[in-house]
Amino acid sequence: MEYDKSVVNRLKRVEGQIKGVLNMIEQKKDCREVITQLSASRTAIDRTIGLIVSMNLEQCVRENIENGQDTKDVVKEAVNLLVKSR
């Protein structure tokens, strides 16, 4: 699968967030601040997962339609990936 540059940018932002959390922990910041940043990181990861699954689903559905194949299994697999990621 070809990954969009936006996916890489999102993950680099998450990487920066995690590094920031590590710095906060090393500086013994308040746990509420740390949890807030960890939660934001998790949300960003969840959204990136959704983006990747949707991009893959779109590509697979398009290929199946072009090849005259049913798309039901592709959609089921995408839903299973989203459920598994939770």
The first five atom37 places (N, CA, C, CB, O) and aatype in JSON, in Angstrom:
{
  "aatype": [12, 6, 18, 3, 11, 15, 19, 19, 2, 1, 10, 11, 1, 19, 6, 7, 5, 9, 11, 7, 19, 10, 2, 12, 9, 6, 5, 11, 11, 3, 4, 1, 6, 19, 9, 16, 5, 10, 15, 0, 15, 1, 16, 0, 9, 3, 1, 16, 9, 7, 10, 9, 19, 15, 12, 2, 10, 6, 5, 4, 19, 1, 6, 2, 9, 6, 2, 7, 5, 3, 16, 11, 3, 19, 19, 11, 6, 0, 19, 2, 10, 10, 19, 11, 15, 1],
  "atom_mask": [
    [1, 1, 1, 1, 1],
    [1, 1, 1, 1, 1],
    [1, 1, 1, 1, 1],
    [1, 1, 1, 1, 1],
    [1, 1, 1, 1, 1],
    [1, 1, 1, 1, 1],
    [1, 1, 1, 1, 1],
    [1, 1, 1, 1, 1],
    [1, 1, 1, 1, 1],
    [1, 1, 1, 1, 1],
    [1, 1, 1, 1, 1],
    [1, 1, 1, 1, 1],
    [1, 1, 1, 1, 1],
    [1, 1, 1, 1, 1],
    [1, 1, 1, 1, 1],
    [1, 1, 1, 0, 1],
    [1, 1, 1, 1, 1],
    [1, 1, 1, 1, 1],
    [1, 1, 1, 1, 1],
    [1, 1, 1, 0, 1],
    [1, 1, 1, 1, 1],
    [1, 1, 1, 1, 1],
    [1, 1, 1, 1, 1],
    [1, 1, 1, 1, 1],
    [1, 1, 1, 1, 1],
    [1, 1, 1, 1, 1],
    [1, 1, 1, 1, 1],
    [1, 1, 1, 1, 1],
    [1, 1, 1, 1, 1],
    [1, 1, 1, 1, 1],
    [1, 1, 1, 1, 1],
    [1, 1, 1, 1, 1],
    [1, 1, 1, 1, 1],
    [1, 1, 1, 1, 1],
    [1, 1, 1, 1, 1],
    [1, 1, 1, 1, 1],
    [1, 1, 1, 1, 1],
    [1, 1, 1, 1, 1],
    [1, 1, 1, 1, 1],
    [1, 1, 1, 1, 1],
    [1, 1, 1, 1, 1],
    [1, 1, 1, 1, 1],
    [1, 1, 1, 1, 1],
    [1, 1, 1, 1, 1],
    [1, 1, 1, 1, 1],
    [1, 1, 1, 1, 1],
    [1, 1, 1, 1, 1],
    [1, 1, 1, 1, 1],
    [1, 1, 1, 1, 1],
    [1, 1, 1, 0, 1],
    [1, 1, 1, 1, 1],
    [1, 1, 1, 1, 1],
    [1, 1, 1, 1, 1],
    [1, 1, 1, 1, 1],
    [1, 1, 1, 1, 1],
    [1, 1, 1, 1, 1],
    [1, 1, 1, 1, 1],
    [1, 1, 1, 1, 1],
    [1, 1, 1, 1, 1],
    [1, 1, 1, 1, 1],
    [1, 1, 1, 1, 1],
    [1, 1, 1, 1, 1],
    [1, 1, 1, 1, 1],
    [1, 1, 1, 1, 1],
    [1, 1, 1, 1, 1],
    [1, 1, 1, 1, 1],
    [1, 1, 1, 1, 1],
    [1, 1, 1, 0, 1],
    [1, 1, 1, 1, 1],
    [1, 1, 1, 1, 1],
    [1, 1, 1, 1, 1],
    [1, 1, 1, 1, 1],
    [1, 1, 1, 1, 1],
    [1, 1, 1, 1, 1],
    [1, 1, 1, 1, 1],
    [1, 1, 1, 1, 1],
    [1, 1, 1, 1, 1],
    [1, 1, 1, 1, 1],
    [1, 1, 1, 1, 1],
    [1, 1, 1, 1, 1],
    [1, 1, 1, 1, 1],
    [1, 1, 1, 1, 1],
    [1, 1, 1, 1, 1],
    [1, 1, 1, 1, 1],
    [1, 1, 1, 1, 1],
    [1, 1, 1, 1, 1]
  ],
  "atom_positions": [
    [[0.83, -1.18, 0.0], [0.0, 0.0, 0.0], [0.88, 1.24, 0.0], [-0.95, 0.0, 1.2], [1.91, 1.28, 0.67]],
    [[0.47, 2.22, -0.73], [1.17, 3.51, -0.78], [0.62, 4.4, 0.34], [1.0, 4.2, -2.2], [-0.59, 4.66, 0.39]],
    [[1.49, 4.86, 1.23], [1.04, 5.7, 2.33], [1.19, 7.17, 1.96], [1.85, 5.39, 3.61], [2.21, 7.6, 1.42]],
    [[0.16, 7.92, 2.25], [0.11, 9.34, 1.99], [1.09, 10.07, 2.91], [-1.33, 9.89, 2.18], [1.34, 9.62, 4.03]],
    [[1.64, 11.18, 2.44], [2.58, 11.96, 3.26], [1.91, 12.44, 4.55], [3.11, 13.16, 2.46], [2.58, 12.64, 5.56]],
    [[0.59, 12.63, 4.51], [-0.12, 13.09, 5.71], [-0.03, 12.06, 6.83], [-1.58, 13.39, 5.39], [-0.02, 12.43, 8.01]],
    [[0.02, 10.78, 6.48], [0.14, 9.73, 7.5], [1.5, 9.85, 8.19], [-0.03, 8.32, 6.87], [1.58, 9.78, 9.42]],
    [[2.53, 10.03, 7.41], [3.88, 10.17, 7.98], [3.95, 11.41, 8.86], [4.95, 10.25, 6.85], [4.52, 11.37, 9.95]],
    [[3.36, 12.52, 8.39], [3.36, 13.75, 9.19], [2.63, 13.56, 10.51], [2.73, 14.89, 8.4], [3.08, 14.04, 11.55]],
    [[1.5, 12.88, 10.47], [0.74, 12.61, 11.7], [1.58, 11.81, 12.68], [-0.56, 11.86, 11.39], [1.62, 12.12, 13.88]],
    [[2.26, 10.79, 12.18], [3.05, 9.94, 13.07], [4.28, 10.68, 13.62], [3.49, 8.69, 12.34], [4.71, 10.42, 14.74]],
    [[4.83, 11.59, 12.84], [5.94, 12.4, 13.34], [5.47, 13.33, 14.46], [6.59, 13.22, 12.2], [6.19, 13.57, 15.42]],
    [[4.23, 13.84, 14.32], [3.66, 14.67, 15.38], [3.47, 13.85, 16.66], [2.33, 15.28, 14.93], [3.76, 14.31, 17.76]],
    [[2.98, 12.62, 16.49], [2.79, 11.74, 17.65], [4.15, 11.45, 18.29], [2.09, 10.41, 17.23], [4.28, 11.46, 19.52]],
    [[5.14, 11.21, 17.47], [6.49, 10.96, 17.99], [6.94, 12.15, 18.84], [7.49, 10.71, 16.84], [7.51, 11.97, 19.92]],
    [[6.69, 13.37, 18.36], [7.04, 14.56, 19.13], [6.26, 14.66, 20.43], [0.0, 0.0, 0.0], [6.8, 15.06, 21.46]],
    [[4.98, 14.28, 20.37], [4.16, 14.3, 21.59], [4.71, 13.33, 22.63], [2.7, 13.94, 21.26], [4.8, 13.65, 23.81]],
    [[5.08, 12.14, 22.17], [5.61, 11.13, 23.11], [6.94, 11.59, 23.71], [5.8, 9.77, 22.39], [7.18, 11.41, 24.9]],
    [[7.79, 12.19, 22.89], [9.05, 12.72, 23.42], [8.77, 13.8, 24.45], [9.93, 13.28, 22.28], [9.47, 13.91, 25.46]],
    [[7.75, 14.61, 24.18], [7.36, 15.64, 25.14], [6.88, 15.05, 26.45], [0.0, 0.0, 0.0], [7.18, 15.57, 27.52]],
    [[6.13, 13.96, 26.36], [5.65, 13.28, 27.57], [6.84, 12.73, 28.36], [4.67, 12.13, 27.2], [6.88, 12.85, 29.59]],
    [[7.79, 12.15, 27.67], [8.98, 11.64, 28.37], [9.71, 12.76, 29.09], [9.93, 10.94, 27.37], [10.16, 12.59, 30.22]],
    [[9.82, 13.92, 28.45], [10.46, 15.07, 29.09], [9.66, 15.52, 30.31], [10.6, 16.24, 28.09], [10.24, 15.86, 31.34]],
    [[8.34, 15.52, 30.19], [7.49, 15.9, 31.31], [7.7, 14.97, 32.5], [6.02, 15.9, 30.89], [7.76, 15.41, 33.65]],
    [[7.82, 13.68, 32.21], [8.04, 12.7, 33.27], [9.4, 12.92, 33.92], [7.94, 11.25, 32.7], [9.53, 12.89, 35.15]],
    [[10.42, 13.15, 33.09], [11.76, 13.41, 33.63], [11.78, 14.67, 34.48], [12.77, 13.53, 32.5], [12.56, 14.76, 35.44]],
    [[10.94, 15.65, 34.14], [10.87, 16.9, 34.9], [9.9, 16.8, 36.07], [10.45, 18.06, 33.98], [9.67, 17.78, 36.78]],
    [[9.33, 15.61, 36.27], [8.4, 15.34, 37.37], [7.19, 16.27, 37.35], [9.12, 15.47, 38.69], [6.76, 16.79, 38.38]],
    [[6.65, 16.47, 36.15], [5.45, 17.3, 36.0], [4.25, 16.61, 36.65], [5.16, 17.58, 34.49], [4.27, 15.41, 36.9]],
    [[3.23, 17.39, 36.9], [2.0, 16.9, 37.51], [1.4, 15.78, 36.66], [0.99, 18.04, 37.69], [1.41, 15.86, 35.43]],
    [[0.88, 14.75, 37.33], [0.35, 13.59, 36.6], [-0.82, 13.97, 35.7], [-0.09, 12.51, 37.59], [-1.01, 13.35, 34.65]],
    [[-1.6, 14.96, 36.08], [-2.73, 15.37, 35.23], [-2.25, 15.89, 33.89], [-3.56, 16.45, 35.92], [-2.86, 15.62, 32.86]],
    [[-1.15, 16.63, 33.89], [-0.58, 17.14, 32.64], [-0.05, 15.99, 31.78], [0.54, 18.15, 32.94], [-0.24, 15.98, 30.56]],
    [[0.61, 15.04, 32.42], [1.16, 13.89, 31.7], [0.02, 13.08, 31.07], [2.0, 13.0, 32.65], [0.1, 12.71, 29.9]],
    [[-1.01, 12.81, 31.85], [-2.14, 12.02, 31.35], [-2.84, 12.75, 30.2], [-3.15, 11.73, 32.49], [-3.25, 12.12, 29.23]],
    [[-2.98, 14.07, 30.32], [-3.6, 14.84, 29.25], [-2.82, 14.69, 27.95], [-3.7, 16.32, 29.65], [-3.41, 14.51, 26.88]],
    [[-1.5, 14.75, 28.04], [-0.68, 14.62, 26.84], [-0.69, 13.19, 26.3], [0.75, 15.04, 27.13], [-0.7, 12.99, 25.09]],
    [[-0.69, 12.21, 27.19], [-0.78, 10.81, 26.74], [-2.11, 10.55, 26.05], [-0.6, 9.85, 27.93], [-2.17, 9.86, 25.04]],
    [[-3.17, 11.11, 26.6], [-4.49, 10.96, 25.99], [-4.53, 11.59, 24.61], [-5.56, 11.58, 26.89], [-5.1, 11.03, 23.67]],
    [[-3.92, 12.75, 24.47], [-3.86, 13.41, 23.16], [-3.08, 12.57, 22.17], [-3.22, 14.81, 23.29], [-3.44, 12.49, 21.0]],
    [[-2.0, 11.94, 22.64], [-1.2, 11.07, 21.78], [-2.01, 9.86, 21.32], [0.07, 10.61, 22.51], [-1.97, 9.48, 20.15]],
    [[-2.74, 9.27, 22.25], [-3.56, 8.11, 21.93], [-4.64, 8.48, 20.91], [-4.21, 7.53, 23.2], [-4.9, 7.73, 19.97]],
    [[-5.25, 9.63, 21.09], [-6.27, 10.1, 20.14], [-5.66, 10.28, 18.76], [-6.91, 11.41, 20.62], [-6.27, 9.9, 17.76]],
    [[-4.48, 10.86, 18.7], [-3.81, 11.07, 17.42], [-3.49, 9.73, 16.75], [-2.52, 11.88, 17.61], [-3.62, 9.6, 15.53]],
    [[-3.07, 8.75, 17.53], [-2.79, 7.42, 16.99], [-4.07, 6.78, 16.47], [-2.13, 6.51, 18.06], [-4.1, 6.21, 15.38]],
    [[-5.14, 6.87, 17.26], [-6.42, 6.3, 16.84], [-6.9, 6.91, 15.52], [-7.48, 6.51, 17.92], [-7.38, 6.2, 14.64]],
    [[-6.76, 8.21, 15.39], [-7.17, 8.88, 14.15], [-6.3, 8.46, 12.97], [-7.12, 10.39, 14.33], [-6.78, 8.35, 11.84]],
    [[-5.03, 8.24, 13.24], [-4.13, 7.79, 12.18], [-4.49, 6.38, 11.74], [-2.66, 7.84, 12.64], [-4.45, 6.07, 10.55]],
    [[-4.84, 5.53, 12.69], [-5.3, 4.18, 12.36], [-6.52, 4.26, 11.46], [-5.61, 3.37, 13.65], [-6.6, 3.58, 10.44]],
    [[-7.48, 5.1, 11.84], [-8.69, 5.28, 11.04], [-8.38, 5.75, 9.64], [0.0, 0.0, 0.0], [-8.98, 5.28, 8.67]],
    [[-7.45, 6.68, 9.52], [-7.06, 7.2, 8.2], [-6.44, 6.1, 7.34], [-6.08, 8.36, 8.36], [-6.77, 5.96, 6.17]],
    [[-5.53, 5.33, 7.93], [-4.87, 4.26, 7.18], [-5.89, 3.21, 6.73], [-3.77, 3.59, 8.03], [-5.86, 2.76, 5.59]],
    [[-6.78, 2.82, 7.63], [-7.79, 1.81, 7.28], [-8.69, 2.35, 6.17], [-8.63, 1.42, 8.52], [-9.02, 1.63, 5.23]],
    [[-9.1, 3.61, 6.28], [-9.99, 4.15, 5.25], [-9.3, 4.27, 3.9], [-10.52, 5.51, 5.68], [-9.91, 4.01, 2.87]],
    [[-8.02, 4.66, 3.91], [-7.27, 4.75, 2.65], [-7.15, 3.36, 2.02], [-5.87, 5.37, 2.88], [-7.33, 3.19, 0.81]],
    [[-6.83, 2.37, 2.85], [-6.69, 1.0, 2.36], [-8.03, 0.47, 1.85], [-6.14, 0.08, 3.47], [-8.1, -0.18, 0.81]],
    [[-9.1, 0.75, 2.59], [-10.43, 0.3, 2.18], [-10.81, 0.89, 0.83], [-11.48, 0.69, 3.23], [-11.29, 0.19, -0.06]],
    [[-10.58, 2.18, 0.68], [-10.9, 2.83, -0.6], [-10.14, 2.18, -1.75], [-10.57, 4.33, -0.53], [-10.71, 1.89, -2.8]],
    [[-8.85, 1.95, -1.54], [-8.0, 1.34, -2.58], [-8.48, -0.08, -2.91], [-6.52, 1.31, -2.13], [-8.58, -0.45, -4.08]],
    [[-8.77, -0.88, -1.88], [-9.19, -2.26, -2.1], [-10.56, -2.34, -2.77], [-9.21, -3.02, -0.77], [-10.77, -3.18, -3.65]],
    [[-11.49, -1.48, -2.35], [-12.81, -1.47, -2.97], [-12.69, -1.11, -4.45], [-13.75, -0.49, -2.25], [-13.32, -1.73, -5.3]],
    [[-11.89, -0.1, -4.72], [-11.69, 0.32, -6.11], [-11.13, -0.83, -6.95], [-10.74, 1.54, -6.18], [-11.61, -1.08, -8.06]],
    [[-10.12, -1.53, -6.42], [-9.52, -2.65, -7.14], [-10.53, -3.77, -7.35], [-8.3, -3.18, -6.38], [-10.59, -4.36, -8.44]],
    [[-11.32, -4.08, -6.33], [-12.32, -5.14, -6.47], [-13.36, -4.79, -7.52], [-13.0, -5.41, -5.12], [-13.76, -5.65, -8.32]],
    [[-13.81, -3.56, -7.53], [-14.8, -3.14, -8.52], [-14.22, -3.23, -9.92], [-15.28, -1.7, -8.24], [-14.88, -3.7, -10.85]],
    [[-12.97, -2.79, -10.08], [-12.32, -2.86, -11.39], [-12.18, -4.3, -11.87], [-10.94, -2.2, -11.34], [-12.25, -4.57, -13.07]],
    [[-11.97, -5.23, -10.92], [-11.8, -6.64, -11.27], [-13.12, -7.42, -11.26], [-10.82, -7.29, -10.31], [-13.14, -8.63, -11.45]],
    [[-14.23, -6.7, -11.03], [-15.54, -7.35, -11.01], [-15.77, -8.25, -9.82], [0.0, 0.0, 0.0], [-16.57, -9.18, -9.89]],
    [[-15.07, -7.98, -8.72], [-15.19, -8.8, -7.52], [-16.09, -8.12, -6.49], [-13.8, -9.08, -6.91], [-16.29, -6.91, -6.51]],
    [[-16.64, -8.95, -5.59], [-17.48, -8.45, -4.51], [-16.62, -7.67, -3.51], [-18.22, -9.62, -3.8], [-15.46, -7.99, -3.31]],
    [[-17.19, -6.65, -2.9], [-16.45, -5.82, -1.95], [-16.8, -6.13, -0.5], [-16.71, -4.36, -2.23], [-16.23, -5.54, 0.41]],
    [[-17.73, -7.05, -0.27], [-18.21, -7.35, 1.07], [-17.08, -7.78, 2.01], [-19.28, -8.43, 1.02], [-17.0, -7.29, 3.13]],
    [[-16.22, -8.68, 1.57], [-15.13, -9.17, 2.42], [-14.12, -8.07, 2.74], [-14.43, -10.34, 1.74], [-13.58, -8.04, 3.84]],
    [[-13.88, -7.19, 1.8], [-12.94, -6.09, 2.01], [-13.47, -5.16, 3.1], [-12.71, -5.3, 0.7], [-12.72, -4.73, 3.98]],
    [[-14.75, -4.87, 3.04], [-15.36, -3.99, 4.04], [-15.33, -4.67, 5.42], [-16.82, -3.64, 3.64], [-15.03, -4.03, 6.42]],
    [[-15.65, -5.96, 5.47], [-15.6, -6.7, 6.74], [-14.2, -6.66, 7.34], [-16.04, -8.16, 6.53], [-14.04, -6.45, 8.54]],
    [[-13.2, -6.85, 6.5], [-11.82, -6.83, 6.99], [-11.46, -5.46, 7.56], [-10.84, -7.21, 5.85], [-10.8, -5.37, 8.59]],
    [[-11.89, -4.4, 6.89], [-11.62, -3.04, 7.38], [-12.28, -2.82, 8.73], [-12.12, -1.99, 6.36], [-11.66, -2.26, 9.64]],
    [[-13.51, -3.24, 8.87], [-14.2, -3.09, 10.15], [-13.48, -3.9, 11.23], [-15.68, -3.56, 10.04], [-13.3, -3.41, 12.35]],
    [[-13.06, -5.11, 10.91], [-12.32, -5.92, 11.88], [-11.02, -5.26, 12.31], [-12.03, -7.3, 11.3], [-10.63, -5.34, 13.47]],
    [[-10.34, -4.62, 11.38], [-9.1, -3.91, 11.72], [-9.38, -2.77, 12.7], [-8.43, -3.36, 10.46], [-8.63, -2.57, 13.65]],
    [[-10.46, -2.04, 12.46], [-10.81, -0.95, 13.36], [-11.19, -1.47, 14.74], [-11.97, -0.13, 12.77], [-10.8, -0.89, 15.76]],
    [[-11.95, -2.55, 14.78], [-12.34, -3.14, 16.06], [-11.11, -3.65, 16.8], [-13.36, -4.28, 15.85], [-10.98, -3.44, 18.01]],
    [[-10.22, -4.3, 16.1], [-8.99, -4.85, 16.7], [-8.12, -3.74, 17.27], [-8.2, -5.66, 15.65], [-7.44, -3.94, 18.28]],
    [[-8.13, -2.58, 16.64], [-7.26, -1.49, 17.08], [-7.74, -0.86, 18.38], [-7.19, -0.43, 16.0], [-6.99, -0.11, 19.02]],
    [[-8.95, -1.15, 18.78], [-9.5, -0.58, 20.03], [-9.1, -1.5, 21.13], [-11.05, -0.4, 19.97], [-9.44, -1.26, 22.28]]
  ]
}
